[in-house]
Amino acid sequence: MRTEREEIPSFNRAVKDVAIKFGWGDKLAPRLGASVDLFGNGKTKVFGSWGRLFDWTKFELVRGSFGGDIWQERWYSLDTLDIFSLGLNNLQGRNLWSSAPGSFQDYRIPAFDADSVDPNLKPIFVDNMVFGVEHQLNPQLVVSAHYVRARLSRTIEDIGRLVDGSEVYTIGNPGEGRFVKQINHYTSTADYNMPRPDRRYDALELSLNRRFADGWLLGGNYTFSRLYGNYAGLSSTDEIVNGALPNQSWSVDQSPFTSLARPGGNANRDYDTDDIQFDSRGNFLSGRLETDRPHVFKLYGSYKLKWGSELGARFDGGSGTPITTRVENSHQVPLFVNGRGDAGRLPFLNTTDFLVSHEVKLGETKRLRFEFNAVNVFNQKTARYMQNIVTRYRDSSSGIVLDNVDLLKGYDWRALLAQTTYAKDRTRTSDPNSLDPAKNWAVDPTYGKYSFFNDGFAGRFMVKFIF
């Protein structure tokens, strides 16, 4: 049995010191595991384990919800044509926010009222189960089979609601506590039971490994798996930016790098609006998640030559990930109108790597090692993403309007697409229901095109002095 205590500080501690707190009794995590020598000869092992794993609440959530984002807007009248002289140290013109000197609109959100956090908030946890068997065929050769079962049972999200015409977020557990029902809507849908997060992973791995002996080793495995549900997880692969457009990516906190998938951190779009939880046929979203690869193969080995050189190779291959048609609504939220994985899969992904090395002895304790590592030696730039957002990216003029739609009854998204501002421009639209960007201005020109590819060949040469 494991337990832990967690306190998430506020980023505006003058208002409140602690934003979220879980005590020792909130994270009781039992674990159970066993293994047995099946025949008593040390050659066959059967094992299994089950455990409840609690996750920490990510700072990304409290940073955005409790004052960590310093976002200030100052609006002044433009009373000078010397625009290049304007800046934070040279604010000119009338202050349009207030007559008080230096006043501004503060969008830093230090809200700790009854709507900020569900008082019955509970921590995230996953139940994991593993069963397997390993058998030694001879002193060097081992075969094994592993089954892995993982179930997300609860998550924490910022849940969006429409209050007096404005979007309000409350941190809670979808489908629990205050959010058993969805009672605030952007559409004309009646109240309904909010779907709980569903993320199910099942995998069977078969492997064969020959340990290093007589100068060589060889191993390989095959994994058959399914990643299924309605919740992408903390790194939201449901929210991919249009990589075909310049300067489009998600920023990653405390990192110089960016990401095509939203880093998330319990603050994804999954529960911000009611329409993102449905397809256009009136069904709750569920299906193969965006990183699902049903078939994965791995093969690796190395051989050591008598004069000290080593040769190594590795092959990785896996099914392409699902492609899902998305259409943005007027709030620039992408909707899975045909359900998950309706547009097939990306091409089979595979790479082959080689390694060549040689060591030269320099006395009894010193060596000089030369190494060349060839990554993706066949330069296979396989597509990793297809631009699948039909409408013009983050452009509300091409987004469909669902204000008068009952999501439980479904809707015709193509007909709604034909009513958008872009589609109504008949100077270029001969078929308002077409998904051809040459015929419909509402369709993004990059729709249906590959825009992110596997890295090509890379070679690295290394010299290492060992002493």
Residue pairs with C-beta under 8 A, 6 or more apart in sequence:
1 28
1 29
1 30
1 31
2 29
2 31
3 24
3 25
3 27
3 28
3 29
4 24
4 27
4 54
5 22
5 23
5 24
5 27
6 20
6 21
6 22
6 27
6 56
6 57
6 123
7 18
7 20
7 21
7 22
8 18
8 19
8 20
8 21
8 57
8 59
8 62
9 17
9 18
9 19
9 62
10 16
10 17
10 18
10 19
10 62
10 66
10 67
10 110
10 112
11 19
11 62
11 63
11 66
11 67
11 68
11 110
12 66
12 67
12 108
12 110
15 67
15 110
15 112
16 66
16 110
16 112
19 62
19 65
19 66
19 112
19 117
20 57
20 62
20 117
20 121
20 171
22 57
22 123
26 122
26 123
27 54
27 123
27 125
29 51
29 52
29 53
29 54
29 125
30 51
30 52
31 49
31 50
31 51
31 52
32 49
32 50
32 51
33 47
33 48
33 49
33 50
33 51
34 47
34 48
34 49
35 45
35 46
35 47
35 48
36 45
36 46
36 47
37 44
37 45
38 44
38 45
38 46
38 133
42 136
43 135
43 136
44 133
44 134
44 135
44 136
45 133
45 134
45 135
46 132
46 133
47 130
47 131
47 132
47 133
47 134
48 129
48 130
48 131
48 132
49 128
49 129
49 130
50 127
50 128
50 129
50 130
51 127
51 128
52 125
52 126
52 127
52 128
53 125
53 126
53 127
53 128
54 123
54 124
54 125
55 123
55 124
55 125
55 126
55 234
57 123
57 124
57 156
57 266
58 234
58 264
58 265
58 266
59 68
59 253
59 265
60 253
60 263
60 264
60 265
60 266
60 267
61 156
61 158
61 171
61 265
61 266
61 267
62 68
63 69
63 253
64 109
64 158
64 267
65 109
65 111
65 116
65 158
65 169
65 171
65 267
66 109
66 110
66 111
66 112
66 116
67 108
67 109
67 110
69 107
69 108
69 109
70 108
71 106
71 107
71 108
72 104
72 105
72 106
72 107
72 108
73 104
73 105
73 107
74 91
74 95
74 97
74 104
74 105
75 95
75 96
75 97
75 105
76 91
76 92
76 93
76 94
76 95
76 96
77 93
77 94
77 96
78 93
79 92
79 93
79 94
80 86
80 92
80 93
85 92
86 92
91 102
95 101
95 102
95 103
97 103
97 104
97 105
115 163
115 168
115 170
116 170
116 171
117 170
117 171
117 172
118 170
118 171
118 172
118 173
118 177
118 178
118 179
119 177
120 173
120 176
120 177
120 178
121 156
121 171
121 172
121 173
121 177
122 154
122 173
122 176
122 177
123 154
123 156
124 152
124 154
124 155
124 156
124 266
125 153
125 154
126 150
126 151
126 152
126 153
127 150
127 151
127 153
128 148
128 149
128 150
129 148
129 149
129 150
130 146
130 147
130 148
130 149
131 146
131 147
132 144
132 145
132 146
132 147
133 144
133 145
134 142
134 143
134 144
135 142
135 143
135 144
136 142
137 143
139 211
139 213
140 210
140 211
140 213
141 208
141 209
141 210
141 211
142 208
142 209
142 211
143 206
143 207
143 208
143 209
144 205
144 206
144 207
144 209
145 204
145 205
145 206
145 207
146 203
146 204
146 205
146 207
147 202
147 203
147 204
147 205
148 201
148 202
148 203
148 205
149 201
149 202
150 199
150 200
150 201
150 202
151 199
151 200
151 201
152 197
152 198
152 199
152 200
152 229
152 231
152 233
154 173
154 176
154 196
154 197
155 173
155 174
155 197
155 231
155 266
156 171
156 172
156 173
156 266
157 171
157 172
157 173
157 174
157 197
157 266
157 267
157 268
157 270
157 271
158 169
158 170
158 171
158 266
158 267
158 271
158 272
159 169
159 170
159 171
159 172
159 174
159 179
159 271
159 272
160 167
160 168
160 169
160 271
160 272
160 273
161 167
161 168
161 169
161 170
161 183
161 184
162 168
162 184
162 185
162 186
163 184
167 272
169 272
170 178
170 179
171 266
172 178
172 179
173 179
174 194
174 195
174 196
174 197
174 270
174 271
175 193
175 194
175 195
175 196
175 197
176 196
179 194
179 271
180 193
180 194
181 191
181 192
181 193
181 194
182 191
182 192
182 193
182 194
182 274
182 277
183 191
185 191
185 274
186 273
186 274
186 275
186 331
186 402
186 403
187 274
187 275
187 402
187 403
187 404
187 405
187 406
187 407
188 403
188 404
188 405
188 406
189 274
189 405
189 406
189 407
189 408
190 406
190 408
192 408
194 271
194 277
195 230
195 277
195 284
195 285
197 229
197 230
197 231
197 270
198 228
198 229
198 230
198 231
198 286
199 227
199 228
199 229
199 230
199 231
199 232
199 233
199 289
200 226
200 227
200 228
200 229
201 225
201 226
201 227
201 228
202 225
202 226
203 223
203 224
203 225
203 226
204 223
204 224
204 225
205 221
205 222
205 223
206 221
206 222
206 223
207 219
207 220
207 221
207 222
208 219
208 220
208 221
209 217
209 218
209 219
209 220
210 216
210 217
210 218
210 219
211 217
212 302
215 303
215 304
215 305
215 306
216 301
216 302
216 303
216 304
217 301
217 302
218 300
218 301
219 299
219 300
219 301
220 297
220 298
220 299
220 300
221 297
221 298
222 295
222 296
222 297
222 298
223 295
223 296
224 294
224 295
225 292
225 293
225 294
225 296
226 288
226 292
226 294
227 288
227 289
227 291
227 292
228 286
228 287
228 288
228 289
228 292
229 286
229 289
230 270
230 277
230 284
230 285
230 286
231 270
232 238
232 239
232 264
232 268
232 270
232 289
232 290
232 291
233 264
234 264
234 265
234 266
234 268
235 259
235 261
235 262
235 263
235 264
236 261
236 262
236 263
236 264
236 268
236 269
236 270
237 261
237 289
237 290
237 291
238 262
238 268
238 269
238 270
238 289
238 290
238 336
239 250
239 261
239 262
239 264
239 268
239 269
239 334
240 260
240 261
240 262
240 290
240 385
241 248
241 249
241 250
241 260
241 393
242 248
242 387
242 389
242 393
242 444
242 446
242 451
243 249
243 260
243 385
243 387
243 451
243 452
244 387
244 446
244 449
244 451
245 393
245 446
248 393
249 258
249 259
249 260
250 258
250 259
250 260
250 261
250 262
250 263
251 258
252 258
252 259
252 263
253 263
260 385
260 452
262 268
262 269
269 276
269 333
270 276
270 277
271 277
272 333
273 329
273 331
273 333
274 407
275 329
275 333
275 335
275 402
275 405
275 407
276 285
276 333
276 334
276 335
276 336
277 284
277 285
277 407
278 284
278 285
278 335
278 407
278 408
279 285
279 335
279 336
279 337
279 338
279 339
279 410
280 335
280 337
280 338
280 410
280 411
280 412
280 413
281 339
281 410
282 407
282 408
282 409
282 410
283 339
285 336
285 339
285 340
286 339
286 340
287 322
287 339
287 340
287 341
288 322
288 340
288 341
289 322
289 340
290 321
290 322
290 324
291 321
292 321
292 322
292 341
293 318
293 319
293 320
293 321
293 349
294 319
295 318
295 319
296 316
296 317
296 318
296 319
297 315
297 316
297 317
297 318
298 314
298 315
298 316
298 317
299 314
299 315
300 312
300 313
300 314
300 315
301 312
301 313
302 310
302 311
302 312
302 313
302 355
303 310
303 311
303 312
304 310
305 311
308 358
308 359
308 360
309 356
309 357
309 358
310 355
310 356
310 357
310 358
311 354
311 355
311 356
312 354
312 355
312 356
312 357
313 352
313 353
313 354
313 355
314 352
314 353
315 350
315 351
315 352
315 353
316 350
316 351
317 348
317 349
317 350
317 351
318 348
318 349
318 350
319 345
319 348
319 349
320 345
320 346
320 347
320 348
320 349
321 345
321 346
321 384
322 340
322 341
322 344
322 345
323 341
323 342
323 343
323 344
323 345
323 346
323 386
323 388
324 336
324 338
324 339
324 340
324 341
324 342
324 343
324 388
325 336
325 337
325 338
325 342
325 343
325 388
325 390
326 334
326 335
326 336
326 337
326 388
326 389
326 390
327 334
327 335
327 337
327 389
327 390
327 391
327 399
327 400
327 413
327 417
328 334
328 335
328 389
328 391
328 393
328 394
328 395
328 398
328 399
328 400
329 335
329 399
329 400
329 401
329 402
330 396
330 399
330 400
330 401
330 402
331 396
331 399
332 394
332 395
332 396
332 399
334 389
335 400
335 413
337 413
343 386
343 388
346 382
346 383
346 384
346 385
346 386
347 382
347 383
348 382
349 382
349 384
349 454
350 380
350 382
351 375
351 376
351 380
351 454
352 376
352 377
352 378
352 380
353 373
353 374
353 375
353 376
353 377
354 373
354 374
354 377
355 371
355 372
355 373
355 374
356 371
356 372
356 374
357 369
357 370
357 371
357 372
358 369
358 370
359 367
359 368
359 369
359 370
359 466
360 367
360 368
360 369
360 370
361 367
362 368
365 467
366 465
366 466
366 467
367 465
367 466
367 467
368 463
368 464
368 465
368 466
369 462
369 463
369 464
369 465
369 466
370 461
370 462
370 463
371 461
371 462
371 463
371 464
372 459
372 460
372 461
372 462
373 459
373 460
373 462
374 457
374 458
374 459
375 455
375 457
375 458
375 459
375 460
376 454
376 455
376 456
376 457
376 458
377 457
378 457
379 456
379 457
380 454
380 456
381 453
381 454
381 455
381 456
382 453
382 454
383 450
383 452
383 453
383 454
384 452
384 453
384 454
385 450
385 451
385 452
386 448
386 449
386 450
386 451
387 444
387 446
387 447
387 448
387 449
387 450
387 451
388 447
388 448
389 444
389 447
390 417
390 435
390 442
390 443
390 444
390 447
391 398
391 399
391 400
391 417
391 420
391 442
391 443
391 444
392 398
392 422
392 442
392 443
392 444
393 444
393 446
395 422
397 420
397 421
397 422
398 420
398 421
398 422
398 423
398 441
398 442
398 443
398 444
399 420
400 413
400 416
400 417
400 419
400 420
401 416
401 419
401 420
402 411
402 416
405 411
414 433
415 433
417 423
417 432
417 433
417 440
417 442
417 443
418 424
418 432
418 433
418 440
418 442
420 442
422 440
422 441
422 442
423 429
423 432
423 440
423 441
423 442
424 432
425 441
428 438
428 439
428 441
429 439
429 440
429 441
430 439
431 439
431 440
432 440
433 440
434 440
434 443
435 443
435 447
435 448
436 443
437 443
437 444
437 445
437 447
